[in-house]
Each structure stands twice: as C-alpha cells, then as structure tokens.
Amino acid sequence: MPTPVKQERRDLAIILAGLMLVLFASPLILWWSNPQMPWYMPYVLWLLVILLAGYLQWRRLKHEP
C-alpha cells in the first residue's frame, strides 16, 4: 500500500496530466489557437504547465527527509 505522501504525489501528477489534456487536447484548442489571440499564447500555456510541474517537484524535494 502506498504511503500518503506517495499517494499525494501521484494525485498531483494525475491532476497535472489532466490539466495538460484539457488545455492541449480538448475544444479549448479553438480558444488559444484563435487568430485574434497573441502568437505567443501556446508558449504561455506551456510555461504555466512547466512552472506548475517545477513547483510540484520543488515542494516534493522540500518535504523529503
């Protein structure tokens, strides 16, 4: 049985994967790929995903014994 900390990490990874699916493989693509949106919008979305993943990793390392 996984420990609560490992279970929490797994849950956060699944949430991050779900966020990526919602942003990059759903009808939301029509929103951020709209010609009226700035050209850098996909890069901003990827930056948010990367920053969130980095934050989760930093938090995990901070709480490890």
Long-range contacts (C-beta under 8 A, 24 or more apart in sequence): 5-63, 9-56, 9-60, 12-56, 13-56, 16-49, 16-52, 16-53, 16-56, 19-49, 19-52, 20-49, 23-49
